């Protein structure tokens, strides 16, 4: 039904801000009109019964109009250019790198001078790890924000960030930063006021006078950091209350049941959008809605919030895509792309954490069957959305895939997971890996894995024993892992340091602000003298860097690698080899990955099973042509190698 009052509200906001003169205003107006009813109904789903729902809804509309008004003309033009491209973020021409600015190069000003390095590697998208003010010593790598609009002095200033964005935009690069919306630092102004007894701000958090409600919540909520931050509530002596702290005790969970919180966070999101951010990484979205009697993860209303934010961003800054950082089970992750009427209308991206973990699984066992058992779930990703594909990031590796997937591969889930964890934490004799267990839960024996790509692939041990053959094998493992995430579909996201094979950095152990968290072992401090070895032929750094660069350039020139939901798994009749076909129109690429430390054979029949059998294939990796043989003749793949075979 036509909502007269709603449209009056929009008109009032337009008049107040004097919007409505130019083409960009008209486009904004159309977007707002087209989306407001949906925005309103999502808002009502959350806040219909809240006593201040109406006033905060006015605040929301005002927030959208103000953000549009403040958006620079250059950004509005960039929005239009992206819209004209269509689903720009599905492109095979974008490769990302995630990095800590301080560990990578000191500060934002220096980062502006490093763009040539990224270009040389073929990286044109940066994820800058949290940059906004966060108390030293209680920062969780920046994921405990005390001021969302002030860049932390250790990185520089907001102006420095704007300059980097400008330089990146001129260099045709994309920028991603985080919005940490599940929680703030206990030193955020809202938390400080709450501690001082301000009721208004106490309502921004989940605060309780006694343990009654916290105890009831605790019955169903798991611990995220069981070793270092057990429990989900922290006592605050200043106000004699208990506050919900799902992560560390210095990270206070925001109460999205309060519409004031939603509007505040939307305002910050649109402030980031207006800095020229291309993709916004929504940190920990699985946790943003809490309800007693549940695990407080992946709840339906968390999705309502994400949908609402998506609609708002689409209206005020349509060029900014959203990445939901939900590291959840394969079945759950699909919901973050939207369901029902909201399919492909929630998060544009999600991390393919399942695939990432399965690659580590297959590398440890040399067996691809568990990976294959998961694919029917992962293929459900809707058209128009994409994955972030990766081998390592700043977080730990969780073996979050389902038990039945392990059973289908004829393994016992408990023993299998134990083997993988032991393998990477150095508890399996002969394992090449040097990693560590992270967040061991003494009750469930659950644990995740820390370690850099290179160390988990065996480079640390191989260098320590000066074993040339093992060094080669480790490099091959690194490259086959990276290749997998470059070609499986989605935006590949490198983690800084991995492009030159950084092994674990144990310096965190002497920093009391970090020593309790072994994820820091895989967040290296970059030594540019080491990175400069990329110019020395035959050095480890040069070999890994140039192979990574080659993966980039192959991916960029093959249009079938855009993520158009165009992946079909193949049956190589060999459990050590995973194979899939990427197809776009008449262009086809057959990809095979050998995850075993032995030569593997793939029956040519494999490439003939999915329609129109190719006669000739060109391997972009080895730069070699193959005539497709008869059935029971074989394509031979070296240990830890792969083939990227285009039908010619
Ligand atoms: C996300 C971040 C992780 C952080 C957590 C709490 O999962 O990736 O590093 O510890 O959120 O903010």
Boltz pocket constraint, residues with backbone or C-beta under 6 A from the ligand:
constraints:
  - pocket:
      binder: B
      contacts: [[A, 140], [A, 141], [A, 143], [A, 144], [A, 180], [A, 247], [A, 283], [A, 284], [A, 325], [A, 394], [A, 395]]
      max_distance: 6.0
